[in-house]
């Protein structure tokens, strides 16, 4: 009897696995976080992480300002998932009226009718933990123009410079420094 031959190994299993190579230089942050976002999203049922990362693009800015996706639950048969949205209490009736449009937009993101129901869960305006349910960033403060006295002092600082770009930059710097000093002085008095 001839000796038994060991089973053949495929070329793919014989080759040692090499770690994926990283780009040289700077890499986009989205590429670095892509695997982690997908892992976290999959634990909450999100097969398409774009639904989480681009929520305002999927449903529109007005709905995204009032809600955010929390999880997707699948039925036992695997058909007809339920999307759970977190909304603030006062916004819930407005979002409730738009649930069919939200379902259609989310299904368009998936490319098929993955979501059959959308349910809402409510929370207090500040959330159960401080800052947890923040939907939109706070609006940026409108800069207050400097007073005429500060402008005059900034122009006096930049007088004598012949280069207009340098003069403008120095005036802006002087206005910022003088405005900050004036605010600190007023804060100490009050």
C-alpha positions in Angstrom: 0.0 0.0 0.0 1.3 3.4 -0.9 1.7 5.9 2.0 -1.1 8.4 2.6 -0.5 11.8 1.3 -1.2 14.7 3.7 -4.2 16.9 2.6 -3.3 19.7 0.3 -3.3 23.2 1.7 -4.8 25.9 -0.4 -2.5 28.8 -1.5 -4.6 31.2 0.6 -4.3 29.2 3.8 -0.6 28.6 3.3 0.4 32.2 2.9 1.0 34.0 6.2 -1.5 36.8 6.9 0.0 40.2 6.7 -1.5 43.1 8.5 -3.1 45.7 6.2 -0.7 48.4 5.3 -1.4 51.9 6.3 -1.0 54.9 4.0 2.0 57.0 4.3 1.4 60.5 5.6 -1.9 61.7 6.9 -5.0 59.6 6.8 -8.6 60.8 6.9 -10.1 60.4 10.4 -13.2 58.6 8.9 -10.9 55.9 7.6 -9.2 55.4 10.9 -12.5 55.1 12.8 -14.5 53.2 10.1 -14.0 49.7 11.7 -14.9 51.0 15.2 -18.0 52.8 14.0 -19.1 49.7 12.2 -18.5 47.5 15.2 -20.5 49.7 17.5 -23.2 50.2 14.9 -23.6 46.5 14.4 -24.1 45.9 18.2 -27.1 48.3 18.0 -28.4 46.6 14.8 -27.2 49.2 12.3 -26.0 47.3 9.3 -25.4 50.6 7.4 -23.3 52.9 9.6 -24.1 55.8 7.2 -27.4 56.0 8.9 -25.6 57.0 12.1 -22.9 59.1 10.7 -25.0 61.0 8.1 -28.3 61.2 9.9 -29.0 64.8 8.9 -28.4 64.0 5.2 -30.6 60.9 5.3 -33.7 62.5 7.0 -33.1 66.2 6.5 -31.8 68.9 8.9 -35.2 69.7 10.5 -35.9 66.1 11.5 -32.3 65.5 12.5 -32.3 68.5 14.8 -35.2 66.9 16.8 -34.2 63.2 16.7 -31.4 60.7 16.4 -31.4 56.9 15.8 -30.8 54.8 18.9 -31.1 51.1 17.7 -32.6 48.8 15.1 -34.4 45.7 16.4 -35.1 42.8 14.1 -38.1 40.5 14.5 -37.7 36.7 14.9 -38.4 36.0 11.3 -35.8 38.6 10.3 -38.2 40.6 8.2 -39.3 44.1 9.0 -37.0 45.8 11.4 -38.0 48.4 14.0 -36.0 51.7 14.1 -36.0 53.4 17.5 -35.5 57.2 17.5 -34.6 59.3 20.5 -36.5 62.6 20.6 -37.0 65.3 23.1 -40.4 65.3 24.7 -41.7 68.5 23.2 -40.6 67.5 19.7 -42.2 64.0 19.8 -45.7 65.0 18.3 -44.0 66.8 15.4 -41.7 63.8 14.7 -44.6 61.4 15.2 -46.5 63.0 12.3 -43.4 62.5 10.0 -42.8 58.8 10.8 -43.9 57.5 7.3 -41.5 60.0 5.6 -38.7 59.0 8.0 -39.3 55.3 7.2 -39.2 56.0 3.5 -36.0 58.0 3.7 -34.2 55.4 5.9 -35.3 52.6 3.5 -33.9 54.6 0.6 -30.6 54.8 2.5 -30.6 50.9 2.9 -31.7 50.4 -0.7 -34.6 48.1 0.2 -37.5 48.0 2.7 -35.4 47.1 5.7 -37.4 49.2 8.2 -41.1 48.4 8.7 -41.7 50.4 11.9 -40.3 53.5 13.5 -40.9 54.0 17.2 -40.0 57.0 19.4 -38.5 57.1 22.8 -38.5 60.4 24.7 -36.1 62.0 27.1 -35.9 65.3 29.0 -34.4 68.3 27.2 -31.0 67.8 28.9 -31.2 64.0 28.9 -30.8 61.5 31.8 -27.1 62.3 32.1 -25.9 65.8 31.5 -25.4 66.5 27.8 -26.4 63.0 26.7 -29.3 64.0 24.5 -27.8 67.0 22.9 -29.1 67.1 19.3 -27.6 70.2 17.9 -24.6 72.2 18.9 -25.1 75.5 20.6 -25.2 78.4 18.2 -22.0 80.4 17.9 -21.9 83.7 19.6 -22.2 86.7 17.3 -19.0 88.7 17.5 -19.5 92.2 18.9 -17.8 94.9 16.8 -15.1 96.8 18.7 -15.8 100.2 20.0 -14.7 103.4 18.1 -12.0 104.0 20.8 -10.5 100.6 20.3 -10.6 101.0 16.5 -8.8 104.3 16.8 -6.1 102.8 19.1 -5.6 99.9 16.7 -5.2 102.2 13.7 -2.7 104.3 15.7 -0.7 101.1 16.4 -0.6 100.2 12.7 0.3 103.7 11.4 3.6 104.0 9.7 3.4 100.6 7.9 3.5 100.8 4.1 2.4 97.3 3.4 -1.5 97.3 3.4 -1.8 93.6 4.2 0.6 93.9 7.1 -1.2 97.0 8.3 -4.6 95.2 8.2 -3.3 92.2 10.1 -1.7 94.4 12.8 -4.9 96.4 13.2 -6.9 93.2 13.6 -4.5 91.9 16.1 -4.5 95.1 18.1 -8.3 95.2 18.1 -8.5 91.7 19.4 -5.9 92.4 22.2 -7.5 95.7 23.2 -11.0 94.2 23.2 -9.9 91.3 25.4 -8.2 93.7 27.8 -11.3 95.9 28.0 -13.5 92.8 28.8 -11.1 91.6 31.5 -11.1 95.1 33.1 -14.9 95.3 33.0 -15.2 91.8 34.4 -12.9 92.7 37.4 -14.9 95.8 38.1 -18.3 94.0 37.9 
